[in-house]
Amino acid sequence: MTTPYSSSVLDGKRILITGGGTGLGRGVARHLVDHGAEVHLWGRRGAVLEEAATEASASRPGSVHVHTVDVRQFDQVDATMQTIWDEHGPLTGVVNNAAANFIAQTQTLSPRAFEAVTGTVMNGSFHTTLAAGRRWIEGGLPGSIVSTLTTWVWTGSAFVVPSAMAKAAVHSMTMSLAVEWAKYGIRLNALAPGPIPTDYAWEMLNPTDKSSVGATQPDQIPAGRTGTMEELANLTMFLLSDACDYLTGQTIAMDGGQMLAGPGTFAGLNGLSDQDWADIREKSKAATAASKAQRSV
């Protein structure tokens, strides 16, 4: 797909992407760099972040910086945000992309599992938004916050309840702070993309053949396909650019018509047996263990 934007549309922009080492954040980063932005990637796995930075900065070496941060911890977020301000200059935009998710029967969830998802999505998004927003307000600077959500913010979704709850909270934050911070020139918007395949997320949301009846399947999308990273990046760049400073407080669905045709949820998993769920848990545990191993490198 050819981008509709000039290669300089983000010149002078300094943009933070949380959860930037993998998945959607990693994919979008390269496009932001290719269009002129300086990008900062946050995540918990240093080696993975370095790989992502090398990949994203291929067209402009030195344009991507990495920071090992757990967005669930406000002290880490605030200290690292200050480091960016001191060493690189104020950010112009933030992409709240850090997320955690997996499919599970809600009655089997432990408090720790619930907090792993909600802490990353809800708390992490708030921590990062607050740390950047305070500095913009104190410095009299404009800014743009873009959060990555899903259409579950409008419909809810069975079997991903912590994620649905947390993303709905960020949707509410987007609308609330858009009103509170508009007078400072700070805009908040969000994207609700349909399925866009990425390695780790796909393993967690579609771990077995039996789980393929969930919301990730192309045959449930009127457009007949999943979305692409280029499409997500193009919409993200529009919201981070100066193209429409009057747009704020909106969550934009980009899902090939999936939600309008029928909620893109995991309700289809109601037919799974206890053994099916046991198999899903084992697959998810294996994927999580592999991810944790990377954090220790």
NORGIJO-V273981 format. One line per field, one symbol per residue. psi: psi as a letter, one per 40 degrees, with the letter a starting at -180 (. if undefined). Layout:
psi = ???
This chain:
psi = hhieiieedehehhhhhifeeibddddddddddefeihhhhiiehdddddddddddeddgheehiihhhheehdddddddddddddddiiidihhgehiiiihihdeehiddddddddddddddddddddddddddddefiiihhhhhaieeddeihiefddddddddddddddddddddedeefhihiihgiahhhicdddddefdiddeeeaeehdeehdeeiiiidddddddddddeaedgeehieihhhgffeddddhhgafdeedeiidddddddddddddddddddddde.
